[in-house]
């Protein structure tokens, strides 16, 4: 699959994350569950396509999220998403990720992503809450949504990113 199709699919995920999911999430959990479908797709790209593509997708879609949703601190999502995606790609560059390995890495990366954003917001005094409150209130409930999404999209995401890697390697050989 070409890079253009991957970007179109990720833009579709961006729209689903911001426009459709607030309607699907129950009213009582609206402020507690924050979908990060783009981040899950970026981690999938790090697992199955490579660290450089993951860095590029993470920084670009993180900056898009910063501009559209979180205007009070531009660059935090781009920096954290790109950094976590790059290091995930570096750590697992030579390994083949199985289903359980991919889901556990995505879960750990989501906790790391939300925790790093919380601490950045804490440093710049955007939030006054404690980390324990943030962990219980929105990091862990959001984690379950991300893991369910990652499990549901595992096979298609793996095929998409592995086919993109194969297409790039065939073009390099020619």
DAHU-V718606 format. One record per residue. SS is DSSP state (hx for helix, st for strand, lp for the rest). Layout:
# DAHU-V718606
ss
SS
SS
This chain:
# DAHU-V718606
ss
lp
lp
hx
hx
hx
hx
hx
hx
hx
hx
hx
hx
hx
hx
hx
hx
hx
hx
hx
hx
hx
hx
hx
hx
lp
lp
hx
hx
hx
lp
lp
lp
lp
lp
lp
lp
hx
hx
hx
hx
hx
hx
hx
hx
hx
hx
hx
hx
lp
lp
hx
hx
hx
hx
hx
hx
hx
hx
hx
hx
hx
hx
hx
hx
hx
hx
hx
hx
lp
lp
lp
lp
lp
lp
lp
hx
hx
hx
hx
hx
hx
hx
hx
hx
hx
hx
hx
hx
hx
hx
hx
lp
lp
lp
lp
lp
lp
lp
hx
hx
hx
hx
hx
hx
hx
hx
hx
hx
hx
hx
hx
hx
hx
hx
hx
hx
hx
hx
hx
hx
hx
hx
hx
lp
lp
lp
lp
lp
lp
lp
hx
hx
hx
hx
hx
hx
hx
hx
hx
hx
hx
hx
hx
hx
hx
hx
hx
hx
hx
hx
hx
hx
lp
hx
hx
hx
hx
hx
hx
hx
hx
hx
hx
hx
hx
hx
hx
hx
hx
hx
hx
hx
hx
lp
